[in-house]
Amino acid sequence: MFQKNNMPIRETGHEPETIIAASVKVEGEFTSQGNVLIEGVVEGSLHTDRDLRVGEKARIDADITAANAVIAGEIHGNIVVAERLELEPSARIYGDVRTKVLVVASGANMNGRLLMGTEAGEEKPQRTVKKATDTEAVKVGKAERASAEAVEEEKEKRTVNAFFTG
């Protein structure tokens, strides 16, 4: 009655494993270990260990983390992409972006801060401080604060607060 189907197994390349269709709204914390395609609405947070694609009609009100992403829709929230982020001409980003590589098509809009390059994927190293007297600790604390402020000022100089237009 039932015949075995000898269809080949689909390769797990860039094929989406999870699809949020145009008629679907997801609220809350959305987490995936595979590729994700969003055509609908997502509110809350969105995390995937693999690739994310946001369709042209999609609307996301969430902070996003992904390995790679291609955005064609509208996003209100911060985006952290470990490797490559592509903004297509219809992309509308309202939030801060952090990625190693950014590709922006003519017409894409971004309102927020941008941090890119190898620094975007690095975490700040934790420093260990040996026990010191109160006077020495105050001196070290002041020096560290001054150093941290200088680093933040330098980051602000390199941060782009841009509005990309075509």
MDAnalysis code that builds the backbone (N, CA, C; Angstrom):
import MDAnalysis as mda
import numpy as np

u = mda.Universe.empty(498, n_residues=166, atom_resindex=np.repeat(np.arange(166), 3), trajectory=True)
u.add_TopologyAttr("name", ["N", "CA", "C"] * 166)
u.add_TopologyAttr("resid", np.arange(1, 167))
u.add_TopologyAttr("resname", ["MET", "PHE", "GLN", "LYS", "ASN", "ASN", "MET", "PRO", "ILE", "ARG", "GLU", "THR", "GLY", "HIS", "GLU", "PRO", "GLU", "THR", "ILE", "ILE", "ALA", "ALA", "SER", "VAL", "LYS", "VAL", "GLU", "GLY", "GLU", "PHE", "THR", "SER", "GLN", "GLY", "ASN", "VAL", "LEU", "ILE", "GLU", "GLY", "VAL", "VAL", "GLU", "GLY", "SER", "LEU", "HIS", "THR", "ASP", "ARG", "ASP", "LEU", "ARG", "VAL", "GLY", "GLU", "LYS", "ALA", "ARG", "ILE", "ASP", "ALA", "ASP", "ILE", "THR", "ALA", "ALA", "ASN", "ALA", "VAL", "ILE", "ALA", "GLY", "GLU", "ILE", "HIS", "GLY", "ASN", "ILE", "VAL", "VAL", "ALA", "GLU", "ARG", "LEU", "GLU", "LEU", "GLU", "PRO", "SER", "ALA", "ARG", "ILE", "TYR", "GLY", "ASP", "VAL", "ARG", "THR", "LYS", "VAL", "LEU", "VAL", "VAL", "ALA", "SER", "GLY", "ALA", "ASN", "MET", "ASN", "GLY", "ARG", "LEU", "LEU", "MET", "GLY", "THR", "GLU", "ALA", "GLY", "GLU", "GLU", "LYS", "PRO", "GLN", "ARG", "THR", "VAL", "LYS", "LYS", "ALA", "THR", "ASP", "THR", "GLU", "ALA", "VAL", "LYS", "VAL", "GLY", "LYS", "ALA", "GLU", "ARG", "ALA", "SER", "ALA", "GLU", "ALA", "VAL", "GLU", "GLU", "GLU", "LYS", "GLU", "LYS", "ARG", "THR", "VAL", "ASN", "ALA", "PHE", "PHE", "THR", "GLY"])
u.atoms.positions = np.array([
    [0.804, -1.182, 0.000],
    [0.000, 0.000, 0.000],
    [0.863, 1.268, 0.000],
    [1.815, 1.379, 0.944],
    [2.707, 2.525, 0.966],
    [4.038, 2.105, 0.374],
    [4.556, 2.898, -0.544],
    [5.844, 2.598, -1.136],
    [6.895, 3.475, -0.494],
    [8.080, 2.926, -0.366],
    [9.185, 3.675, 0.196],
    [9.630, 4.717, -0.820],
    [9.748, 5.932, -0.398],
    [10.165, 7.016, -1.271],
    [11.678, 7.085, -1.257],
    [12.296, 6.998, -2.405],
    [13.757, 7.006, -2.497],
    [14.302, 8.392, -2.816],
    [13.686, 9.423, -2.273],
    [14.172, 10.785, -2.500],
    [15.475, 10.980, -1.733],
    [16.415, 11.687, -2.356],
    [17.684, 11.928, -1.662],
    [17.481, 12.828, -0.445],
    [18.299, 12.661, 0.548],
    [18.256, 13.498, 1.742],
    [18.763, 14.887, 1.384],
    [18.007, 15.909, 1.780],
    [18.381, 17.281, 1.470],
    [19.624, 17.675, 2.255],
    [20.551, 18.319, 1.572],
    [21.759, 18.787, 2.238],
    [21.388, 19.885, 3.225],
    [22.099, 19.929, 4.326],
    [21.833, 20.961, 5.329],
    [22.776, 22.128, 5.105],
    [22.590, 22.830, 3.996],
    [23.396, 24.008, 3.689],
    [22.705, 25.236, 4.217],
    [22.155, 26.019, 3.312],
    [21.490, 27.249, 3.700],
    [19.977, 27.109, 3.679],
    [19.481, 25.894, 3.582],
    [18.038, 25.655, 3.605],
    [17.515, 25.974, 4.999],
    [16.420, 26.732, 5.089],
    [15.887, 27.040, 6.418],
    [15.296, 25.796, 7.080],
    [15.592, 25.631, 8.339],
    [15.021, 24.536, 9.124],
    [13.746, 24.997, 9.814],
    [13.670, 26.307, 10.067],
    [12.492, 26.883, 10.700],
    [12.011, 28.054, 9.858],
    [10.718, 28.060, 9.561],
    [10.137, 29.142, 8.772],
    [8.973, 29.744, 9.551],
    [9.033, 31.049, 9.761],
    [7.921, 31.784, 10.354],
    [7.214, 32.454, 9.172],
    [6.082, 31.910, 8.777],
    [5.362, 32.368, 7.591],
    [4.778, 33.756, 7.790],
    [4.379, 34.379, 6.684],
    [3.850, 35.742, 6.707],
    [2.621, 35.887, 7.595],
    [1.844, 34.833, 7.741],
    [0.618, 34.904, 8.546],
    [0.854, 34.554, 10.017],
    [2.113, 34.364, 10.423],
    [2.434, 33.918, 11.779],
    [3.071, 35.053, 12.583],
    [2.649, 35.144, 13.860],
    [3.250, 36.090, 14.802],
    [3.795, 35.286, 15.978],
    [5.077, 35.491, 16.283],
    [5.725, 34.796, 17.396],
    [6.058, 35.836, 18.453],
    [5.639, 35.563, 19.701],
    [5.942, 36.455, 20.819],
    [6.742, 35.691, 21.858],
    [7.769, 36.338, 22.404],
    [8.569, 35.718, 23.451],
    [9.985, 35.459, 22.990],
    [10.622, 34.502, 23.638],
    [12.015, 34.172, 23.357],
    [12.057, 33.053, 22.319],
    [12.567, 33.353, 21.126],
    [12.652, 32.387, 20.037],
    [14.106, 31.978, 19.891],
    [14.384, 30.674, 20.034],
    [15.742, 30.156, 19.953],
    [15.788, 28.980, 19.002],
    [16.816, 28.948, 18.130],
    [16.983, 27.857, 17.179],
    [18.459, 27.510, 17.053],
    [18.714, 26.258, 16.748],
    [20.089, 25.838, 16.489],
    [20.346, 25.718, 14.986],
    [19.317, 25.952, 14.167],
    [19.453, 25.820, 12.725],
    [19.173, 27.121, 12.006],
    [19.108, 27.029, 10.684],
    [18.812, 28.185, 9.844],
    [17.351, 28.586, 10.009],
    [17.091, 29.902, 10.007],
    [15.746, 30.425, 10.244],
    [15.383, 31.416, 9.141],
    [14.143, 31.300, 8.653],
    [13.582, 32.245, 7.693],
    [12.365, 32.890, 8.339],
    [12.359, 34.231, 8.406],
    [11.248, 34.972, 8.995],
    [10.542, 35.740, 7.875],
    [9.272, 35.457, 7.699],
    [8.434, 36.202, 6.756],
    [7.316, 36.928, 7.509],
    [7.084, 36.559, 8.764],
    [6.004, 37.114, 9.574],
    [6.500, 38.127, 10.579],
    [5.919, 38.058, 11.797],
    [6.206, 39.011, 12.867],
    [6.821, 38.268, 14.051],
    [7.888, 38.834, 14.606],
    [8.520, 38.286, 15.812],
    [8.668, 39.431, 16.804],
    [8.212, 39.205, 18.048],
    [8.354, 40.179, 19.124],
    [8.983, 39.490, 20.322],
    [10.018, 40.104, 20.893],
    [10.686, 39.528, 22.064],
    [12.169, 39.442, 21.840],
    [12.670, 38.214, 21.611],
    [14.079, 38.018, 21.284],
    [14.192, 36.876, 20.286],
    [15.238, 36.932, 19.474],
    [15.443, 35.944, 18.418],
    [16.903, 35.557, 18.399],
    [17.168, 34.257, 18.559],
    [18.550, 33.759, 18.559],
    [18.624, 32.502, 17.707],
    [19.618, 32.461, 16.818],
    [19.918, 31.236, 16.088],
    [21.427, 31.045, 16.047],
    [21.829, 29.788, 16.161],
    [23.254, 29.461, 16.086],
    [23.754, 29.456, 14.647],
    [22.845, 29.501, 13.693],
    [23.213, 29.420, 12.275],
    [22.790, 30.698, 11.549],
    [22.220, 30.554, 10.364],
    [21.904, 31.694, 9.509],
    [20.455, 32.154, 9.679],
    [20.265, 33.456, 9.548],
    [18.944, 34.065, 9.649],
    [18.666, 34.830, 8.367],
    [17.464, 34.667, 7.850],
    [17.010, 35.461, 6.702],
    [15.683, 36.097, 7.093],
    [15.601, 37.428, 6.920],
    [14.394, 38.179, 7.237],
    [13.824, 38.685, 5.918],
    [12.621, 38.208, 5.578],
    [11.979, 38.565, 4.325],
    [11.551, 40.018, 4.262],
    [11.241, 40.451, 3.057],
    [10.910, 41.855, 2.795],
    [9.689, 42.342, 3.568],
    [8.699, 41.508, 3.774],
    [7.466, 41.901, 4.477],
    [7.538, 41.630, 5.984],
    [8.620, 41.032, 6.451],
    [8.756, 40.672, 7.868],
    [8.946, 41.910, 8.733],
    [8.450, 41.807, 9.965],
    [8.637, 42.875, 10.955],
    [9.078, 42.226, 12.262],
    [10.216, 42.677, 12.765],
    [10.766, 42.108, 13.985],
    [10.953, 43.213, 15.009],
    [10.357, 43.023, 16.175],
    [10.555, 43.905, 17.325],
    [11.270, 43.074, 18.383],
    [12.572, 42.873, 18.170],
    [13.322, 41.966, 19.043],
    [14.813, 42.226, 18.893],
    [15.564, 41.855, 19.917],
    [17.015, 41.810, 19.803],
    [17.356, 40.497, 19.121],
    [18.337, 40.536, 18.220],
    [18.657, 39.386, 17.384],
    [20.116, 39.006, 17.546],
    [20.381, 37.687, 17.615],
    [21.738, 37.165, 17.509],
    [21.719, 36.022, 16.505],
    [22.747, 35.985, 15.637],
    [22.852, 34.942, 14.620],
    [24.301, 34.818, 14.180],
    [24.609, 33.712, 13.517],
    [25.950, 33.530, 12.965],
    [26.121, 34.407, 11.728],
    [25.147, 34.373, 10.819],
    [25.099, 35.185, 9.607],
    [23.661, 35.629, 9.429],
    [23.448, 36.747, 8.720],
    [22.080, 37.202, 8.504],
    [21.969, 37.985, 7.207],
    [20.806, 37.822, 6.567],
    [20.427, 38.616, 5.403],
    [19.090, 39.250, 5.759],
    [19.045, 40.590, 5.754],
    [17.858, 41.318, 6.193],
    [17.257, 42.066, 5.010],
    [15.959, 41.826, 4.774],
    [15.232, 42.566, 3.749],
    [14.044, 43.286, 4.363],
    [13.651, 42.934, 5.574],
    [12.481, 43.505, 6.232],
    [12.847, 44.593, 7.220],
    [11.940, 44.807, 8.195],
    [12.096, 45.868, 9.187],
    [12.399, 45.275, 10.555],
    [13.423, 45.836, 11.205],
    [13.830, 45.358, 12.528],
    [13.931, 46.539, 13.479],
    [13.249, 46.408, 14.626],
    [13.367, 47.352, 15.725],
    [14.019, 46.583, 16.861],
    [15.304, 46.777, 17.050],
    [16.041, 46.055, 18.089],
    [17.508, 45.988, 17.716],
    [18.308, 45.561, 18.651],
    [19.743, 45.441, 18.423],
    [20.060, 44.122, 17.732],
    [21.079, 44.147, 16.876],
    [21.467, 42.977, 16.098],
    [22.929, 42.654, 16.374],
    [23.200, 41.380, 16.713],
    [24.567, 40.902, 16.872],
    [24.733, 39.717, 15.930],
    [25.613, 39.874, 14.939],
    [25.876, 38.820, 13.965],
    [27.363, 38.485, 14.057],
    [27.666, 37.233, 14.327],
    [29.044, 36.820, 14.565],
    [29.935, 37.001, 13.341],
    [29.409, 36.760, 12.154],
    [30.240, 36.817, 10.958],
    [29.788, 37.886, 9.964],
    [28.797, 37.586, 9.137],
    [28.430, 38.456, 8.004],
    [26.961, 38.864, 8.073],
    [26.724, 40.176, 7.949],
    [25.379, 40.737, 7.912],
    [25.195, 41.436, 6.575],
    [24.116, 41.073, 5.856],
    [23.795, 41.713, 4.583],
    [22.471, 42.451, 4.729],
    [22.452, 43.712, 4.316],
    [21.232, 44.505, 4.313],
    [20.818, 44.704, 2.863],
    [19.649, 44.183, 2.509],
    [19.133, 44.314, 1.153],
    [18.474, 45.675, 0.985],
    [18.156, 46.099, -0.241],
    [17.628, 47.452, -0.467],
    [16.386, 47.799, 0.354],
    [15.553, 46.825, 0.674],
    [14.326, 47.094, 1.435],
    [14.527, 47.015, 2.944],
    [15.737, 46.767, 3.414],
    [16.015, 46.628, 4.856],
    [15.829, 47.948, 5.581],
    [15.221, 47.865, 6.770],
    [15.031, 49.018, 7.651],
    [15.439, 48.573, 9.046],
    [16.537, 49.133, 9.553],
    [17.076, 48.750, 10.853],
    [16.985, 49.943, 11.791],
    [16.371, 49.717, 12.961],
    [16.266, 50.737, 13.995],
    [16.843, 50.151, 15.274],
    [18.144, 50.247, 15.426],
    [18.830, 49.693, 16.587],
    [20.312, 49.581, 16.297],
    [21.062, 49.190, 17.294],
    [22.502, 49.064, 17.159],
    [22.852, 47.740, 16.476],
    [23.938, 47.779, 15.689],
    [24.384, 46.605, 14.942],
    [25.822, 46.304, 15.307],
    [26.089, 45.008, 15.504],
    [27.436, 44.541, 15.829],
    [27.724, 43.336, 14.951],
    [28.742, 43.423, 14.084],
    [29.069, 42.340, 13.167],
    [30.519, 42.441, 12.716],
    [31.067, 41.346, 12.217],
    [32.424, 41.389, 11.670],
    [32.422, 41.986, 10.275],
    [31.480, 41.556, 9.423],
    [31.420, 42.005, 8.037],
    [30.014, 42.540, 7.761],
    [29.932, 43.711, 7.135],
    [28.648, 44.314, 6.799],
    [28.607, 44.607, 5.305],
    [27.532, 44.148, 4.658],
    [27.295, 44.429, 3.247],
    [25.974, 45.184, 3.173],
    [26.006, 46.397, 2.613],
    [24.817, 47.237, 2.564],
    [24.474, 47.538, 1.107],
    [23.283, 47.143, 0.692],
    [22.811, 47.448, -0.657],
    [22.276, 48.865, -0.690],
    [22.360, 49.486, -1.840],
    [21.831, 50.828, -2.024],
    [20.339, 50.840, -1.734],
    [19.920, 51.766, -0.867],
    [18.518, 51.869, -0.493],
    [18.227, 51.367, 0.910],
    [19.107, 50.568, 1.479],
    [18.905, 50.070, 2.845],
    [19.022, 51.235, 3.831],
    [18.245, 51.183, 4.914],
    [18.270, 52.221, 5.937],
    [18.687, 51.620, 7.267],
    [19.564, 52.338, 7.981],
    [19.980, 51.904, 9.308],
    [20.073, 53.123, 10.208],
    [19.381, 53.065, 11.332],
    [19.431, 54.121, 12.337],
    [19.912, 53.490, 13.629],
    [21.155, 53.744, 13.994],
    [21.724, 53.175, 15.203],
    [23.227, 53.199, 15.120],
    [23.851, 52.680, 16.146],
    [25.306, 52.611, 16.170],
    [25.762, 51.333, 15.488],
    [26.954, 51.384, 14.917],
    [27.528, 50.236, 14.224],
    [28.907, 49.954, 14.776],
    [29.147, 48.701, 15.150],
    [30.473, 48.256, 15.547],
    [30.784, 47.073, 14.659],
    [31.880, 47.175, 13.889],
    [32.197, 46.071, 12.995],
    [33.691, 45.808, 12.970],
    [34.046, 44.683, 12.377],
    [35.426, 44.255, 12.320],
    [35.666, 43.171, 13.342],
    [36.924, 42.826, 13.539],
    [37.253, 41.735, 14.449],
    [36.883, 42.055, 15.888],
    [36.861, 43.352, 16.259],
    [36.499, 43.739, 17.624],
    [35.052, 43.386, 17.947],
    [34.198, 43.354, 16.926],
    [32.775, 43.106, 17.151],
    [32.528, 41.724, 17.716],
    [33.360, 40.745, 17.369],
    [33.156, 39.385, 17.845],
    [33.893, 39.060, 19.124],
    [34.714, 39.990, 19.594],
    [35.527, 39.715, 20.773],
    [34.841, 40.175, 22.047],
    [35.005, 39.407, 23.082],
    [34.525, 39.797, 24.403],
    [35.655, 40.499, 25.133],
    [35.297, 41.394, 26.033],
    [36.317, 42.050, 26.843],
    [36.937, 41.051, 27.803],
    [38.265, 40.971, 27.854],
    [38.885, 40.054, 28.803],
    [38.679, 40.536, 30.234],
    [38.459, 39.594, 31.124],
    [38.312, 39.937, 32.530],
    [39.699, 40.077, 33.144],
    [39.890, 41.127, 33.923],
    [41.192, 41.358, 34.534],
    [41.153, 40.922, 35.983],
    [42.237, 40.315, 36.413],
    [42.337, 39.949, 37.820],
    [43.266, 40.949, 38.495],
    [42.879, 41.387, 39.670],
    [43.664, 42.366, 40.406],
    [44.110, 41.731, 41.706],
    [45.424, 41.774, 41.948],
    [45.910, 41.213, 43.206],
    [45.555, 42.150, 44.349],
    [45.554, 41.618, 45.548],
    [45.178, 42.384, 46.732],
    [46.156, 43.537, 46.949],
    [45.618, 44.715, 47.215],
    [46.442, 45.899, 47.421],
    [45.924, 46.657, 48.639],
    [46.712, 47.614, 49.082],
    [46.260, 48.445, 50.185],
    [45.157, 49.357, 49.661],
    [44.412, 49.994, 50.565],
    [43.324, 50.879, 50.160],
    [43.820, 52.010, 49.265],
    [44.962, 52.617, 49.605],
    [45.504, 53.723, 48.820],
    [45.879, 53.249, 47.420],
    [46.530, 52.074, 47.325],
    [46.918, 51.541, 46.021],
    [45.681, 51.190, 45.198],
    [44.658, 50.651, 45.835],
    [43.436, 50.274, 45.121],
    [42.747, 51.502, 44.540],
    [42.742, 52.607, 45.277],
    [42.130, 53.840, 44.785],
    [42.896, 54.349, 43.573],
    [44.244, 54.337, 43.644],
    [45.062, 54.792, 42.511],
    [44.813, 53.910, 41.287],
    [44.786, 52.587, 41.469],
    [44.554, 51.661, 40.361],
    [43.162, 51.871, 39.795],
    [42.165, 52.045, 40.662],
    [40.793, 52.264, 40.211],
    [40.666, 53.515, 39.357],
    [41.304, 54.625, 39.798],
    [41.263, 55.865, 39.023],
    [41.942, 55.681, 37.673],
    [43.070, 54.995, 37.641],
    [43.792, 54.778, 36.385],
    [42.978, 53.898, 35.444],
    [42.331, 52.852, 35.984],
    [41.516, 51.978, 35.142],
    [40.309, 52.728, 34.583],
    [39.675, 53.570, 35.406],
    [38.536, 54.347, 34.927],
    [38.965, 55.297, 33.811],
    [40.109, 55.974, 33.986],
    [40.608, 56.892, 32.968],
    [40.917, 56.132, 31.678],
    [41.528, 54.959, 31.823],
    [41.843, 54.125, 30.656],
    [40.565, 53.660, 29.963],
    [39.580, 53.237, 30.738],
    [38.314, 52.770, 30.173],
    [37.590, 53.911, 29.462],
    [37.649, 55.125, 30.046],
    [37.008, 56.278, 29.404],
    [37.688, 56.599, 28.086],
    [39.024, 56.494, 28.033],
    [39.756, 56.758, 26.793],
    [39.387, 55.733, 25.728],
    [39.245, 54.470, 26.129],
    [38.850, 53.417, 25.190],
    [37.450, 53.688, 24.665],
    [36.517, 54.065, 25.544],
    [35.148, 54.358, 25.123],
    [35.105, 55.549, 24.168],
    [35.917, 56.584, 24.454],
    [35.960, 57.734, 23.556],
    [36.454, 57.318, 22.179],
    [37.478, 56.464, 22.148],
    [38.011, 55.985, 20.864],
    [36.969, 55.155, 20.126],
    [36.219, 54.311, 20.842],
    [35.158, 53.515, 20.218],
    [34.088, 54.421, 19.637],
    [33.718, 55.481, 20.368],
    [32.700, 56.409, 19.883],
    [33.147, 57.082, 18.590],
    [34.452, 57.366, 18.489],
    [34.966, 57.971, 17.267],
    [34.804, 57.021, 16.086],
    [34.979, 55.704, 16.347],
    [34.884, 54.715, 15.280],
    [33.456, 54.231, 15.050],
    [32.569, 54.562, 15.966],
    [31.182, 54.104, 15.839],
    [30.459, 54.953, 14.810],
    [29.745, 54.322, 13.948],
    [29.007, 55.033, 12.913],
    [27.567, 55.162, 13.346],
    [27.082, 56.375, 13.367],
    [25.670, 56.616, 13.649],
    [25.111, 57.143, 12.334],
    [24.757, 56.206, 11.470],
    [24.487, 56.574, 10.082],
    [23.079, 56.253, 9.652],
    [22.717, 56.893, 8.620],
    [21.429, 56.635, 7.969],
    [21.761, 56.395, 6.505],
    [21.754, 55.098, 6.114],
    [22.135, 54.744, 4.759],
    [20.970, 54.992, 3.810],
    [21.249, 55.709, 2.755],
    [20.208, 55.959, 1.751],
    [20.747, 55.635, 0.362],
    [19.827, 55.417, -0.539],
    [20.213, 55.032, -1.911],
    [20.424, 56.206, -2.806],
])
